[in-house]
């Protein structure tokens, strides 16, 4: 499929798809005329990339992680290195800290809302 169709099917801009390619996250084939040609699996790959960005991972970390994931189901493959596991564990701990901070903030807001509603 062409870049426009991939953008439409994933909700990701063509500019972002070009960025993913530049970062080594996405590798389309090229037609004889030089146009990008993406396989069907690129849809799952782009969705996975979006999920990893949303989790706060940078493109360099995502580039390390993607070869360790199966696009169709997002499950792990056998090529994860011990360093990558350590790095990803640290990322998960960072996300856990963010969640705890957000929960504390929400609880504080709930208290203020409750107090203001009674007042």
Secondary structure per residue as TSV (DSSP state, phi and psi in degrees):
chain	resnum	aa	ss	phi	psi
A	1	X	-	360.0	154.5
A	2	X	-	-80.6	167.1
A	3	X	H	-61.4	-37.3
A	4	X	H	-63.3	-40.2
A	5	X	H	-68.1	-41.2
A	6	X	H	-62.1	-41.4
A	7	X	H	-61.1	-45.3
A	8	X	H	-63.2	-44.8
A	9	X	H	-71.9	-23.8
A	10	X	H	-106.5	-14.2
A	11	X	T	74.8	18.0
A	12	X	-	-108.2	137.5
A	13	X	-	-66.9	154.7
A	14	X	H	-59.9	-37.4
A	15	X	H	-59.7	-44.0
A	16	X	H	-64.4	-39.8
A	17	X	H	-62.9	-38.7
A	18	X	H	-65.6	-39.0
A	19	X	H	-62.1	-45.0
A	20	X	H	-58.3	-41.1
A	21	X	H	-63.6	-45.6
A	22	X	H	-61.2	-34.2
A	23	X	T	-82.5	-2.5
A	24	X	T	81.0	16.8
A	25	X	S	-88.7	-21.4
A	26	X	-	-142.6	132.5
A	27	X	-	-130.8	90.7
A	28	X	-	-77.4	157.0
A	29	X	E	-78.6	167.1
A	30	X	E	-120.0	140.2
A	31	X	-	-76.7	172.0
A	32	X	T	-58.6	-30.1
A	33	X	T	-85.7	2.1
A	34	X	S	89.0	4.3
A	35	X	-	-77.5	145.7
A	36	X	E	-70.1	140.5
A	37	X	E	-134.1	112.0
A	38	X	-	-99.2	139.4
A	39	X	-	-75.2	166.1
A	40	X	T	-56.7	-36.3
A	41	X	H	-63.3	-16.2
A	42	X	H	-63.5	-28.2
A	43	X	H	-61.2	-50.2
A	44	X	H	-62.4	-39.8
A	45	X	H	-61.7	-45.7
A	46	X	H	-65.2	-41.7
A	47	X	H	-61.3	-42.5
A	48	X	H	-63.0	-43.4
A	49	X	H	-59.6	-45.3
A	50	X	H	-59.9	-42.8
A	51	X	H	-62.1	-41.3
A	52	X	H	-69.5	-38.8
A	53	X	H	-62.4	-43.0
A	54	X	H	-62.8	-29.0
A	55	X	T	-78.1	-4.4
A	56	X	T	96.9	6.9
A	57	X	-	-78.8	145.9
A	58	X	-	-85.5	166.1
A	59	X	H	-62.9	-34.2
A	60	X	H	-64.8	-41.2
A	61	X	H	-68.8	-39.2
A	62	X	H	-63.1	-40.7
A	63	X	H	-61.5	-35.0
A	64	X	H	-71.3	-35.4
A	65	X	H	-79.6	-38.7
A	66	X	H	-54.7	-40.7
A	67	X	T	-64.3	-15.8
A	68	X	T	-92.6	2.4
A	69	X	B	-119.5	147.0
A	70	X	-	-92.8	125.3
A	71	X	T	-63.8	-37.8
A	72	X	T	-65.6	-35.6
A	73	X	T	-125.0	-3.0
A	74	X	-	74.3	3.5
A	75	X	-	-75.0	166.6
A	76	X	B	-76.7	154.3
A	77	X	-	-111.9	-180.0
A	78	X	T	-86.5	6.1
A	79	X	T	-98.5	9.0
A	80	X	-	-68.1	134.2
A	81	X	-	-92.3	158.1
A	82	X	H	-57.0	-38.0
A	83	X	H	-64.3	-42.6
A	84	X	H	-63.2	-40.8
A	85	X	H	-60.5	-43.5
A	86	X	H	-62.9	-44.8
A	87	X	H	-62.0	-43.5
A	88	X	H	-69.4	-34.4
A	89	X	H	-62.5	-42.0
A	90	X	H	-63.5	-40.6
A	91	X	H	-61.7	-42.3
A	92	X	H	-63.7	-41.5
A	93	X	H	-62.8	-38.4
A	94	X	H	-62.0	-43.6
A	95	X	H	-64.9	-41.7
A	96	X	H	-59.5	-41.2
A	97	X	H	-62.6	-42.5
A	98	X	H	-61.7	-41.2
A	99	X	H	-62.9	-45.4
A	100	X	H	-60.7	-42.3
A	101	X	H	-63.6	-41.3
A	102	X	H	-65.0	-39.9
A	103	X	H	-63.6	-42.2
A	104	X	H	-61.5	-43.6
A	105	X	H	-63.1	-42.7
A	106	X	H	-62.6	-41.7
A	107	X	H	-62.5	-40.3
A	108	X	H	-63.8	-44.2
A	109	X	H	-61.8	-41.0
A	110	X	H	-59.3	-40.7
A	111	X	H	-64.3	-44.0
A	112	X	H	-64.5	-44.3
A	113	X	H	-61.5	-44.7
A	114	X	H	-62.1	-44.3
A	115	X	H	-64.7	-43.7
A	116	X	H	-67.0	-36.0
A	117	X	H	-68.8	-30.6
A	118	X	H	-83.5	-19.3
A	119	X	-	-81.7	360.0
